[in-house]
């Protein structure tokens, strides 16, 4: 955080979980700070890799959400989610994706369900959530933003659900939330082409409520959160539940479908080609047959 923002927050500890009996590492992949008004700032914290999503980051994210859920209602009123450095999140980590191509579909289906659940745990928070899309938000990274109640972006942030360009069916609830947010036809256009767009286009299609200059993204999101935090917590939190109850109808069915489709896609030549093309910085050459 910039020094003037850092003074507003007090640190909330997040305990790193252990994976396979080994330490998950010294760096906390997700940081959480809460101000005196009860607004939490949750930050993806792996800027060198553009906050690419790994199972370790997912563990840290889930740990952060659990910490926030333990806070008294009087002390937590809203949550803003953003990314450290110049990106919100570049989506799935390439090593994680490569490992999936070497794993059997049955195992992959369960791995993906658990992967989604770590990050989508934000839906279990009883307070409003706002995504502050400060920079690139790609694939699963943009999906996490879509799982928030409100989104604010940089005018120059590059966004897109680029799964099909990797030879993958969309995941992380893309097929559930995207049509609800921007409509069926727009969702079909962007999901099926895997195209990217900036914050101005995102505002025009209704994906974000505001598109502002890069240095204003987090302050604007925090300001919106503060406005929500000033309202009756009883009314706000019950309204959050009402809105999400309607939005989440069919969510688990969509997640199961996505996990199964992705698990089988990982075993296809298309997925291997898509990943290799990204690593080699070239366009993929998809030649597989259904």
DAWO-V377819 format. One record per residue. N is the residue number from 0. PHI is phi as a letter, one per 40 degrees, with the letter a starting at -180 (none if undefined). OMEGA is omega in radians with two decimals (999 if undefined). Layout:
# DAWO-V377819
n=N phi=PHI omega=OMEGA
n=N phi=PHI omega=OMEGA
This chain:
# DAWO-V377819
n=0 phi=none omega=2.97
n=1 phi=d omega=-3.02
n=2 phi=d omega=-3.11
n=3 phi=c omega=3.07
n=4 phi=c omega=-3.08
n=5 phi=c omega=-3.13
n=6 phi=c omega=-3.10
n=7 phi=c omega=-2.95
n=8 phi=b omega=2.95
n=9 phi=b omega=-3.04
n=10 phi=c omega=2.99
n=11 phi=b omega=-3.09
n=12 phi=c omega=3.04
n=13 phi=b omega=-3.09
n=14 phi=c omega=3.10
n=15 phi=c omega=3.11
n=16 phi=c omega=3.07
n=17 phi=b omega=-3.10
n=18 phi=b omega=3.13
n=19 phi=g omega=3.10
n=20 phi=g omega=-3.13
n=21 phi=b omega=3.09
n=22 phi=c omega=3.13
n=23 phi=c omega=3.07
n=24 phi=h omega=-3.07
n=25 phi=c omega=-3.10
n=26 phi=c omega=2.99
n=27 phi=c omega=-3.05
n=28 phi=c omega=3.10
n=29 phi=b omega=3.09
n=30 phi=b omega=3.13
n=31 phi=b omega=3.05
n=32 phi=b omega=-3.11
n=33 phi=b omega=3.14
n=34 phi=c omega=-3.06
n=35 phi=c omega=3.13
n=36 phi=c omega=3.14
n=37 phi=g omega=3.09
n=38 phi=c omega=3.14
n=39 phi=c omega=3.02
n=40 phi=b omega=-3.13
n=41 phi=b omega=-3.00
n=42 phi=b omega=2.95
n=43 phi=c omega=-2.94
n=44 phi=b omega=2.99
n=45 phi=b omega=-2.99
n=46 phi=c omega=-3.13
n=47 phi=c omega=3.11
n=48 phi=b omega=3.12
n=49 phi=f omega=3.10
n=50 phi=f omega=3.07
n=51 phi=c omega=-2.99
n=52 phi=c omega=3.10
n=53 phi=b omega=3.06
n=54 phi=c omega=3.10
n=55 phi=c omega=3.08
n=56 phi=c omega=3.10
n=57 phi=c omega=3.08
n=58 phi=c omega=3.14
n=59 phi=c omega=3.12
n=60 phi=c omega=3.11
n=61 phi=c omega=3.10
n=62 phi=c omega=3.11
n=63 phi=c omega=3.12
n=64 phi=c omega=3.13
n=65 phi=c omega=3.09
n=66 phi=c omega=-3.14
n=67 phi=c omega=3.14
n=68 phi=c omega=-3.14
n=69 phi=c omega=-3.11
n=70 phi=c omega=3.06
n=71 phi=d omega=-3.11
n=72 phi=d omega=-3.12
n=73 phi=c omega=-3.07
n=74 phi=b omega=3.11
n=75 phi=b omega=-3.07
n=76 phi=b omega=-3.13
n=77 phi=a omega=-3.12
n=78 phi=b omega=3.03
n=79 phi=b omega=3.13
n=80 phi=b omega=-3.14
n=81 phi=a omega=-3.13
n=82 phi=b omega=3.07
n=83 phi=c omega=3.12
n=84 phi=g omega=-3.00
n=85 phi=c omega=-3.11
n=86 phi=b omega=2.93
n=87 phi=c omega=2.99
n=88 phi=a omega=3.14
n=89 phi=c omega=3.12
n=90 phi=g omega=-3.06
n=91 phi=c omega=3.10
n=92 phi=c omega=-3.05
n=93 phi=c omega=3.11
n=94 phi=c omega=3.09
n=95 phi=d omega=-3.13
n=96 phi=c omega=3.12
n=97 phi=c omega=3.11
n=98 phi=c omega=-3.14
n=99 phi=c omega=3.13
n=100 phi=c omega=-3.13
n=101 phi=b omega=-3.08
n=102 phi=b omega=-3.10
n=103 phi=c omega=-3.08
n=104 phi=d omega=-3.12
n=105 phi=c omega=3.11
n=106 phi=c omega=-3.13
n=107 phi=c omega=3.13
n=108 phi=d omega=3.13
n=109 phi=c omega=3.10
n=110 phi=d omega=-3.12
n=111 phi=c omega=3.10
n=112 phi=d omega=3.13
n=113 phi=c omega=3.11
n=114 phi=c omega=3.09
n=115 phi=d omega=-3.01
n=116 phi=c omega=3.14
n=117 phi=d omega=-3.06
n=118 phi=c omega=3.14
n=119 phi=c omega=3.04
n=120 phi=d omega=3.11
n=121 phi=c omega=3.12
n=122 phi=c omega=-3.13
n=123 phi=c omega=3.03
n=124 phi=c omega=-3.09
n=125 phi=c omega=-3.12
n=126 phi=b omega=3.12
n=127 phi=c omega=3.08
n=128 phi=b omega=-3.13
n=129 phi=b omega=3.06
n=130 phi=c omega=3.06
n=131 phi=b omega=-3.03
n=132 phi=c omega=-3.02
n=133 phi=c omega=-3.11
n=134 phi=a omega=-3.09
n=135 phi=d omega=3.06
n=136 phi=b omega=-2.97
n=137 phi=b omega=3.05
n=138 phi=f omega=-3.11
n=139 phi=c omega=3.09
n=140 phi=c omega=3.10
n=141 phi=c omega=3.11
n=142 phi=c omega=3.10
n=143 phi=c omega=3.08
n=144 phi=c omega=3.14
n=145 phi=c omega=3.12
n=146 phi=c omega=3.06
n=147 phi=c omega=-3.11
n=148 phi=c omega=-3.08
n=149 phi=a omega=3.13
n=150 phi=b omega=3.02
n=151 phi=b omega=-3.11
n=152 phi=b omega=2.93
n=153 phi=c omega=3.10
n=154 phi=c omega=-3.07
n=155 phi=b omega=-3.13
n=156 phi=c omega=3.07
n=157 phi=c omega=-3.10
n=158 phi=b omega=3.07
n=159 phi=i omega=3.04
n=160 phi=c omega=-2.90
n=161 phi=c omega=-3.04
n=162 phi=d omega=-3.02
n=163 phi=c omega=3.07
n=164 phi=c omega=3.06
n=165 phi=c omega=-3.06
n=166 phi=g omega=-3.08
n=167 phi=b omega=2.90
n=168 phi=c omega=3.09
n=169 phi=d omega=3.13
n=170 phi=b omega=3.12
n=171 phi=f omega=3.07
n=172 phi=g omega=3.11
n=173 phi=d omega=-3.06
n=174 phi=c omega=3.10
n=175 phi=c omega=-3.00
n=176 phi=c omega=-3.03
n=177 phi=c omega=3.10
n=178 phi=c omega=3.13
n=179 phi=c omega=-3.07
n=180 phi=c omega=-3.04
n=181 phi=b omega=3.13
n=182 phi=g omega=-3.04
n=183 phi=c omega=-3.05
n=184 phi=c omega=3.09
n=185 phi=c omega=3.12
n=186 phi=c omega=3.12
n=187 phi=c omega=3.14
n=188 phi=d omega=-3.02
n=189 phi=c omega=3.12
n=190 phi=c omega=-3.07
n=191 phi=c omega=3.10
n=192 phi=c omega=-3.07
n=193 phi=g omega=-3.10
n=194 phi=c omega=3.12
n=195 phi=b omega=-3.09
n=196 phi=a omega=-3.13
n=197 phi=b omega=-3.08
n=198 phi=c omega=3.12
n=199 phi=c omega=3.10
n=200 phi=c omega=3.12
n=201 phi=c omega=3.10
n=202 phi=c omega=-3.11
n=203 phi=c omega=-3.12
n=204 phi=c omega=3.10
n=205 phi=g omega=3.13
n=206 phi=c omega=3.09
n=207 phi=b omega=3.14
n=208 phi=c omega=3.12
n=209 phi=a omega=3.02
n=210 phi=b omega=-3.01
n=211 phi=b omega=3.10
n=212 phi=c omega=-3.03
n=213 phi=d omega=-3.09
n=214 phi=c omega=3.14
n=215 phi=b omega=-3.05
n=216 phi=c omega=-3.13
n=217 phi=c omega=3.08
n=218 phi=d omega=-3.13
n=219 phi=c omega=3.10
n=220 phi=c omega=3.11
n=221 phi=c omega=3.10
n=222 phi=c omega=3.07
n=223 phi=c omega=3.13
n=224 phi=c omega=3.13
n=225 phi=c omega=3.08
n=226 phi=c omega=3.10
n=227 phi=c omega=-3.10
n=228 phi=c omega=-3.13
n=229 phi=c omega=-3.08
n=230 phi=c omega=3.14
n=231 phi=c omega=-3.14
n=232 phi=c omega=3.11
n=233 phi=c omega=-3.14
n=234 phi=c omega=-3.09
n=235 phi=c omega=-3.08
n=236 phi=c omega=3.07
n=237 phi=c omega=3.10
n=238 phi=c omega=3.08
n=239 phi=d omega=3.13
n=240 phi=c omega=3.14
n=241 phi=c omega=-3.13
n=242 phi=c omega=-3.10
n=243 phi=c omega=3.09
n=244 phi=d omega=3.13
n=245 phi=c omega=-3.09
n=246 phi=c omega=-3.01
n=247 phi=c omega=3.09
n=248 phi=c omega=-3.13
n=249 phi=g omega=-3.09
n=250 phi=c omega=-3.09
n=251 phi=c omega=3.09
n=252 phi=c omega=3.12
n=253 phi=c omega=-3.14
n=254 phi=c omega=3.11
n=255 phi=c omega=3.11
n=256 phi=c omega=-3.13
n=257 phi=c omega=-3.12
n=258 phi=c omega=-3.14
n=259 phi=c omega=3.14
n=260 phi=c omega=3.13
n=261 phi=c omega=-3.14
n=262 phi=d omega=3.13
n=263 phi=c omega=3.09
n=264 phi=c omega=-3.13
n=265 phi=d omega=-3.11
n=266 phi=c omega=-3.08
n=267 phi=c omega=3.06
n=268 phi=c omega=-3.13
n=269 phi=d omega=-3.11
n=270 phi=c omega=3.10
n=271 phi=c omega=3.12
n=272 phi=c omega=-3.14
n=273 phi=c omega=3.12
n=274 phi=c omega=-3.14
n=275 phi=c omega=3.14
n=276 phi=c omega=3.12
n=277 phi=c omega=-3.13
n=278 phi=c omega=-3.12
n=279 phi=c omega=3.10
n=280 phi=f omega=3.09
n=281 phi=b omega=3.09
n=282 phi=c omega=-3.14
n=283 phi=c omega=3.09
n=284 phi=b omega=-3.08
n=285 phi=c omega=-3.12
n=286 phi=b omega=-3.09
n=287 phi=c omega=3.07
n=288 phi=b omega=-3.13
n=289 phi=c omega=999
